[in-house]
Structures are given as structure tokens and as C-alpha cells.
Amino acid sequence: MVAVIQRVTEAAVRIDGHVNGQIEAGLLVLLGIATIDTADDVQWLAAKIAAMRIFSDEEGKMNKSVQDINGNILLISQFTLLASTKKGNRPSFIEAARPEIAISLYEQMIQELGGLLGKPVQTGVFGADMKVSLLNDGPVTIVIDSQNKK
């Protein structure tokens, strides 16, 4: 599971011109789910995202998590994060999980993050053509791969 985590002052996702999910201060998380991912990856990654200290404290140091600031999360599924570009110029997505597996893990991630935050997570719609807008704060962007835990 690959997550691109961006600290934002605001973010939104639109589908067919309508806002589906929107947040103010918090994290925009783009999530790619691989064929080898499991519920264990969901739990590990959700805990990492919720506890990651990338928000400024009173001294301007990155010491606070999204939980600490009572921030929000906008979670967007993005299979293109699993693109392989080793051969040719057309990316291969063979390592991205098929919808019958990925949807379940995506829904588990929504529930897990919501439980850790104590409030609902805003989302896009799995497989939809989405327009994502954000105001990256910092900018701060972190990439985490659950297959590289060590």
C-alpha cells in the first residue's frame, strides 16, 4: 500500500462537478492498493498516518499529528501510484489490486482512519473520475509504502 500524504490548509474532491469530500486543515491522502496488500497493511498504515508528526507546534517544529490538531483527512483512492515505468513509455498497473480486492481494503482504511481520528474521513469515490484540489501547506509531502516497514 502506497500513500502520498500532503499537509493541507484545504482540499476537496469533485465528481461530475459536485463536491464529494472537502476538508480544511489536515491531510490529503492519495492511496494506492497493491495486489499483495492485506488488512495488516491497512492497520499499520492508518496508525502511521494518524500519528505522523508533520504539523507545527508552538515553536514552529513539526511535532504534532493530525490527531493532535484535531485535523481532518481526505482519502482518495489512486491506483496510478502503483505504476511500473521500467519498460517503455506506457505505465503498467499490473501491481495494482483489482477492484474486488481494493475496494474492501479502501473501505477498511476509511473506517480505521475514522476510528483513530474519532470523526468521519472525507473521501472520493473508488474508481470515479475525480478532480482533486488542494492547498499544500509547507509544502509538506510524505510518501509511505507499507511494504517498506523496516
C-alpha positions in Angstrom: 0.0 0.0 0.0 1.4 3.3 -1.0 0.2 6.6 0.5 1.1 10.1 -0.6 0.4 12.3 2.4 0.1 16.0 1.9 -0.3 18.5 4.7 -3.0 20.9 3.5 -4.9 24.0 4.7 -7.8 22.9 2.5 -8.6 20.1 0.0 -11.6 19.0 -2.0 -12.6 16.3 -4.4 -15.2 16.9 -7.1 -17.0 14.2 -9.1 -19.1 15.4 -12.1 -18.8 18.9 -10.9 -20.2 18.2 -7.4 -18.1 18.3 -4.2 -17.9 14.8 -2.8 -15.4 15.4 0.0 -13.9 18.5 1.5 -11.6 19.4 4.4 -9.9 22.4 5.9 -6.6 21.9 7.9 -5.4 18.3 7.8 -4.2 15.7 5.4 -4.9 14.8 1.8 -4.0 11.1 1.4 -3.7 9.5 -2.0 -3.8 5.8 -1.5 -2.6 3.1 -3.9 -3.5 -0.5 -3.1 -1.3 -3.3 -4.3 -2.2 -6.9 -5.1 -0.1 -8.1 -2.1 -1.8 -5.7 0.5 -3.8 -7.1 3.4 -5.8 -5.8 6.4 -2.5 -5.7 8.3 -1.2 -3.1 5.8 -4.3 -1.1 6.4 -3.9 -1.1 10.2 -0.2 -0.3 10.1 -0.5 2.5 7.5 -3.6 4.1 9.2 -1.8 4.2 12.5 1.3 5.7 10.8 -0.8 8.4 9.0 -2.8 9.3 12.1 0.3 9.6 14.3 2.7 11.2 11.9 4.1 14.4 13.4 4.1 16.8 10.5 2.2 19.8 11.9 3.9 22.7 13.6 3.9 23.1 17.4 4.1 26.4 19.2 7.9 26.7 18.3 7.3 26.0 14.6 8.7 22.5 14.8 6.9 19.6 13.2 5.9 17.9 16.4 2.1 17.5 16.1 0.0 14.9 14.3 -3.3 15.3 12.6 -4.9 13.9 15.8 -3.1 16.5 17.9 -4.5 19.4 15.9 -8.0 17.8 15.6 -7.5 17.9 11.8 -9.3 16.1 9.0 -8.4 13.6 6.4 -9.5 13.5 2.8 -8.7 10.0 1.4 -8.6 9.4 -2.3 -8.0 6.0 -4.0 -5.4 6.3 -6.7 -4.2 3.1 -8.4 -1.7 5.0 -10.5 0.6 5.2 -7.5 1.4 1.5 -8.3 2.6 2.3 -11.8 5.6 0.5 -13.1 7.6 2.5 -15.5 10.6 0.2 -16.0 9.8 -0.8 -19.6 8.7 1.5 -22.4 6.8 4.7 -22.0 3.3 3.4 -21.1 3.0 2.6 -17.4 1.9 -0.8 -16.3 -0.6 -1.2 -13.5 -0.2 -4.9 -13.0 0.8 -4.5 -9.4 -2.4 -2.5 -8.5 -5.1 -4.6 -6.8 -8.2 -5.4 -8.8 -11.4 -3.6 -7.6 -12.8 -6.7 -6.0 -9.9 -6.7 -3.5 -9.0 -2.9 -3.5 -12.5 -1.6 -2.6 -12.6 -3.7 0.6 -9.2 -2.5 1.7 -10.1 1.1 0.8 -13.2 0.9 2.9 -11.3 -0.7 5.8 -8.8 2.3 5.6 -11.7 4.8 5.8 -13.1 3.0 8.9 -9.6 2.7 10.5 -8.7 6.3 10.0 -12.1 7.5 11.1 -11.8 5.4 14.3 -8.3 6.8 15.0 -9.5 10.4 14.4 -12.8 10.0 16.2 -14.7 11.5 13.3 -15.6 10.7 9.7 -13.0 10.7 7.0 -13.9 12.6 3.8 -13.5 10.5 0.6 -13.7 10.4 -3.1 -15.4 7.5 -4.9 -13.4 4.4 -5.7 -12.9 4.2 -9.5 -14.5 7.5 -10.3 -13.1 10.2 -12.5 -12.2 12.8 -9.7 -10.9 16.3 -9.7 -8.8 16.9 -6.6 -7.8 20.4 -5.5 -5.6 21.3 -2.6 -3.6 24.0 -0.9 -0.4 22.2 0.2 0.9 23.7 3.5 4.6 24.0 3.6 4.8 22.3 1.2 4.9 19.0 3.1 4.5 15.8 1.2 5.4 12.4 2.5 5.4 9.0 0.7 4.9 5.8 2.7 5.0 2.3 1.4 3.6 -0.4 3.7 5.9 -2.9 2.1 8.9 -0.9 3.5 8.2 -1.1 7.2 11.7 -1.8 8.2 
